[in-house]
């Protein structure tokens, strides 16, 4: 029951797209409208259907990045078309905005858009991979790949003092439950490390909340850079697709050569945005599988012995929410603490986001991760998709996860396989 009462018992290709149980007829209608909007392509204005894309953008719809509500995939070397569910965040290496957040890059903003409706796109980017062989003490080997990104064909010279952070689109199920984990619970998990040696120290990110007009605990994004689903979605619409909302009313290219005023602002109405937010807020979590299999049970014990649960928290109880009983007081198993952790310099992007350092990332929720291949047709993990298998993802862990990585490395081959079998059961 990974999602508590909001657990879906589906092991097939639609496992990541089931609506919450207990929704009223009206709420189900809103969910279904948001579901339709999620996959609906945007087109240039004027249009009677879904107008307003661009002028600059990375993709044409939400569903084009989040494959079947699952994660995206990393690009292939030498293929610009393979960057569909992938983008590069940008910010200046020094300084912050008025709220302590990253500074946009003059002429490029906070994200490199490689598509344009009219005129000149900001630029292109490509990736190459270098491969290194990791050898276990028992002689077995694994191949680890390191991505190297190249930005070229920029419409103006690209500044030298820019931090570039590659991002692969994450899965979107269960986010309404994560949103209803209280700030106090997140802070308590951070403080628990002071008295509990099984807990790995982490810290929350405090970010600017557009609706509350104050700093709040961040939850969403690879660096916990947004506090609510609505803000996360409005930000993605603006940066990824070029769609303005009342929450983010300014075009992502405002002040640049590509900007033009099409008089259609905001391009998405409040009601449509609310439908989309409610849809993403009310997607169930797939149930665990094979939980009584002896190999899986052995893998779970090893996962605990490796102190992976020090960051990937197995059990959290959501906050009481009288207005939204479907997420209220749910005992869930997300395998995350929603905290930032130092994962070593091998994964660092060197981009600071509020209190998230350049080598820190949010603990990725692991629920449903074993169905990635079934749902999306591929497997790629970590913030930039460099890991093609669970094994590679574990081997890339360093920093605060160094003990866990070393524990895994020194296991026998059969025990390593058991731990991976456990991850496949999530």
Secondary structure, DSSP 4 states (H G I P E B T S, - for coil): -TTTTSEE---STTTT--BPTT--HHHHHHHHHHHHHHHPPPBPSS-SSSB---SEES-S-STTTSGGGS---PPPTT-GGGGTTEEEEEEESS-B-TTS-BPPBTTTBTB---EESSS--S-EEEEEEEEEEEE-TTS-EEEEEEEEEEEE--SSPPPSSEEEEEEEPPP-TTHHHHHTS-HHHHHHHHHGGGT-TTSPP-BPPEEEETTTTEEEE--BTTTT-BSSHHHHHHHHIIIII----SSS-S-TTTTSTT----S--SSS-HHHHHHHHHHHHTB-EEPP--TT-HHHHHHHHHHHHTTGGGTS-S-EEPPP-TT-GGGTT-EE--S--S-EEE--GGG-----BTTB-TTEEEPPP-TTGGGHHHHHSS--BSTT--BSSHHHHHHH--GGGHHHHHHHHTS-HHHHHHHHHHHHH-
